[in-house]
């Protein structure tokens, strides 16, 4: 029981808060925020129970999160948002690896990691929305405008980053399983 | 002749992709499946995207396929799903519908107001205006049959398109949305003029 509570308050809850806030800030979501958070929490716990320490956890969670968003916000959610959902996972994954290797004490590393993440997201909340709008702006083709990056290149980069993230997460999951 | 050249180039590209896959020790059947899935989904999708330069096209195709090969180390099924998803993303099917927010805004009648509200969101001046528009709504909603506050939120906060505003309000067409926005922008400009320090927003 103690283990579950610790993992809930130090792992699941801050992660879900971070993931929900990211999508809320990015898309400037004004409605159904609480229900979104609750559904993501259920999604996170359910997926974690099925695929603990497996890459499939990330993939399944992202797919279900996309479906939840699509049901809640319908037309406002498009294919581009699958990358917006993946991005906070990438941050979560990279920073947790960084803290894990930098700070030898796992508990302290975990607490500092979650606090810094939540602080960070509130500090840059307006910038997330601006960055999302820029990303969205470059997503479609526009022949009238000379751009720094082509729409197809942006899509390719997003895909490659997403797949590399899946691969890296798999490596780390195997490492964690072996180290224990 | 040009066609033959391009066919030869495509065959060379295909060979290169297969060789890279083999050198990464990906089984041949998986390479073939990835190629087929990517090509079939792309072929059957709406408006596939292309590079003008064949060399750029080759470079990015190789990079994309390398990422599929990397995914096969995780799970071949995931790699195949990834190939299908990638094929879909690089077509018109993945286009964002209400796109060109910024470029359209350059021509929008309310662009300065949008920009001002965007930059001053959550400040006292905007919150105060929200109160004004609520009063405006109470007084004139029945006469004009327009929920000014809702239109204001949809247009300037949620940046919805005219079509979406029509769907979410009782307004019938673009003309009515423009009418509502004209009244809102005029009231906003008048409000700003009373605040000397912020000056006037051209509308």
Interface residues (C-beta under 8 A of the other chain):
Chain A: X28 X30 X55 X56 X59 X75 X78 X79 X80 X126 X133 X136 X137 X139 X140 X141 X142 X144 X145 X150 X151 X152 X153 X155 X156 X158 X159 X160 X163 X164 X166 X167 X170
Chain B: X49 X50 X51 X60 X63 X64 X67 X68 X70 X71 X73 X74 X75 X78 X82 X85 X86 X88 X89 X90 X93 X94 X95 X96 X97 X99 X100 X101 X102 X103 X121 X153 X157 X158 X164
